[in-house]
């Protein structure tokens, strides 16, 4: 029996939840219907569940959701991760900080070169966009991401996430990955006959 560890992104990214329905509510309900009928098990760390609840009001469907998706955090104090992974993460963060600093310097130079206030505002907006992109894309950048990764590692489960950073790091430590755009098809194939 396959164990899927779900990330918030599969319920908040329109490109992903669109395979289940046109809006979030119908998509969640369709997912729950298919998941309930399947042979698979579904998990979501509590931190991710709380994050999802702040983005989408789960009050109406919480009992259904929790009867299908097990809310469980990883056993953080019992999981051992190779030190090389930690060193790799530190190196990656340092490189990204340095690249972010270069972007800030570049945009600062652009902002002061005889600019109006409107031009400076545009430069700052672009700086924020590029800085976020440089520092956060392709890396684990939240406790929720780490909880998904650790729980999947602990369970030998499959991560389902639209988050490229989470998938990249899952691959680095040998956690199975399901591309979220295939989720519905795979779930439908696992429906009990």
Buried (B, 14 or more C-beta within 10 A) or exposed (E): EBBBBBBBBBBBBEEBBBBBBEEBEEBBBBBBBBBBBBEBBBBBBEBBBBBBBEEBEBEEBEEBBEEBBEBBBBEEEEEEEEEEEEEBBEEBBEEBEEBBEEBBEBBEEBBEEEEEEEBBEBBEEBBEEBBEEBBBEBBBBBEBBBBBBBBBBBBEBBBBBBBEBBBBBBEBBEBBBBEBBEBBEBBEEBBEE
